[in-house]
Structures are given as structure tokens and as C-alpha cells.
Amino acid sequence: MEIKSLLKYFLLVFFCSFGMFIQSQNVKNQIYFKSLKIDTLLHDNISIRAILVDKNKIWYAANNSRFGFFDLETKLRTENKIVSESSELEFRSMAQNGQNIFLLSIVNPAFLYKVSKTTLKPTLVYQENHEKVFYDSFQFWNDKEGIAIGDPTDGFLSIIITRDGGLSWNKIQADKLPPLVDGEAAFAASNTNIVVKGNHTWVVSGGIKSRVFYSADKGKTWSVFATPIVQGKQMTGIFSADFYDAKKGFISGGDYEIPTQNFGNKAMTTDGGKTWNLVAEHAGFGFSSCIQYVPKSKGKGLVSVGATGIYYSNDAGVSWKQLAKDPSLYTIRFIDANTAVAAGRNKLVRIEFLK
């Protein structure tokens, strides 16, 4: 009996030690950001809610019909303006495919432009006239296929899709989409209402209802899933989403009118968006305009920008650390695992996350 007891004891010690070793290795391999350094690339009287990374160029779309890029190598800014017969355009969403970027304005009439990356010459490829038109977000699956979403004009999300590289765009018929609840729409906060991973697509809504619309076949068929994010008022719900892979995802937002409210505003999924669980209730950031996964973090690293500043999590959103108090940033994108660009009210910045 004594030998058996001794053997059990040594086995218990071995497995506990092995478990602690594995845990320490995982901790060692995780990225921990302790602080950050911000470098202002552009400062102007401008509002930027859409940015994208194109090698050394950071493209931006803004208000007053303006768009352009900042070259990280030459440190020079190039900007153009689209002259429209209507009033000044406001671009809150943009996307790219190969040699072109695409700009989409928000209100009636909505204009979608294809812009050459080399000449910056715009070509109008889609126009929609409706008193309720309001486009929010834009992404490409590949060089040929892209999707943009907007608020409802007839009780369903406005979804337009291209299958020919952006030369033509077609609106999905209402009978192909799940119906919206009256008062449910989307927010043009940071061009992150749409997330694409391979053929998978997620679209998020807010307002009276805050849900996730999912397509496994690049927009041909759709399902819709409930979320526990705060909802019920016009300015509540999901403002941003990101997925690390086809299973791990995160949504954020909250109550735009109560920017410090830090509950009911962040949730995670591990099953591709079918179910969502609130995290960090009454902790971490308040209203969030944009959420993004840190590259190469195995789905553990997340960064949020919004009304209460820049926040970082290294445990998949369970806990958060404030790295900066700047409330003027609306959107953020990572260049690599330690560097991101962000934009918002009157500026475009580069952020170096320090370990």
C-alpha cells in the first residue's frame, strides 16, 4: 500500500509539474503589450473612418469627398477629391482589389467609385437613389468578388455584390435575406461591420436589435444569430466585429450616447458566430468604435479604439488594459504583430505596441 501511495504521489507531482511547464511555455509564447508609441502621420481638419493597408501605403477615405494615401517609406501624403454634382460626399467605407481601391459614400444618392491606385482617377461604378439609403461597410473576398452593406430601404439589409472585380454591382433581392426588425440597422463607425475569412462572411447590426448575419458561401445564402450586446435603442448595439479565424470572433460597441458604459458591449464566439458570450462585464473599455485581433496572437490579442481610449487584451477579451486615453480614434488596422495604423478626428497615426 505504501509503494502504491508513493507512486500515486510521484505521478501527481509529475503531472502537476508538466502542466505548469506547458502553461509557462504558453505564457512565454504570448505577446504582452505594456505600452505604446504614437507617431502622427497626418494632421488636418478631416474625419477618417475607413483605412486600409496596401504594402507601404496607408489609404484613407474621409469626409468632404476626400481620399488619399500616406506612403510610409517616402513619408509623403497624396490626396485627391471627387467632384460630384451633389453636395460634398462622405466616405466611411473603402476596400481594395489588386490595382484599384473602391470608395462608397453614405447617404442619398449613394455613389460607389473605382479608383486606380496609380492615377487616382475615379470611375463611378454604382449609384443608388433612395431616401433611406445609407451604406456602412465594404470588403472584398478576392480580386473578383466583393460585398458592401447598408441600412435597410425595404425591411432588409441593403447588400450589393460584385463578381467581376467591381465593374458591376447587384443588390441582393429581399427574398434572399433574413428580415430585419423595425429599428435594426448598421453603423458606419469604422468600416468593420463586415468580416470576411475565405468564403465566410459576417455582418453585424445594431439599434433595436443587435445581431450577426452569416454567409458560408460569399453572400449567396444567409443565416442570422442573436447576440447579448446591449440593444433596444437607436444608438445601441454592435459597432464593430473581427474574426481571428473561421471560429474565433469578437464583437464590440455599446451605447453611443453613454460612452463610459462598459457592460453589455463586448462578446466573443468560438463557434463561428452561432453563439456569443459577454466578457469583461463592468470592466475594460466603454463604447468601442473598432475592434481588431492582433496578428500571430493565436486569437488571444485584441485591441479596441473608441470613446474611452485604446485598450488591449492578451487573453481573448477576458481582461483589458488601457494603453492610451485618446478618444478621437475611430478605426484601426494592424500592419504586423507589433504595429498598427489608426485614424479618426483630424488625424492618421502609426502605433507601435511595446512589450
Secondary structure as UniProt FT lines:
FT   HELIX           2..29
FT   STRAND          35..54
FT   TURN            55..56
FT   STRAND          57..62
FT   TURN            64..65
FT   STRAND          66..71
FT   TURN            72..75
FT   STRAND          76..81
FT   STRAND          91..97
FT   TURN            98..99
FT   STRAND          100..105
FT   STRAND          110..116
FT   TURN            117..119
FT   STRAND          122..128
FT   TURN            131..132
FT   STRAND          134..140
FT   STRAND          146..150
FT   STRAND          158..162
FT   TURN            165..166
FT   STRAND          170..171
FT   HELIX           174..176
FT   TURN            182..183
FT   STRAND          184..185
FT   STRAND          194..197
FT   TURN            198..199
FT   STRAND          200..204
FT   STRAND          206..207
FT   STRAND          211..215
FT   TURN            218..219
FT   STRAND          223..226
FT   TURN            234..235
FT   STRAND          236..243
FT   STRAND          249..255
FT   TURN            256..257
FT   TURN            259..260
FT   STRAND          266..269
FT   TURN            272..273
FT   STRAND          277..278
FT   TURN            281..282
FT   STRAND          288..293
FT   TURN            295..296
FT   TURN            298..299
FT   STRAND          302..306
FT   TURN            307..308
FT   STRAND          309..313
FT   TURN            316..317
FT   STRAND          321..324
FT   STRAND          329..336
FT   TURN            337..338
FT   STRAND          339..354
//
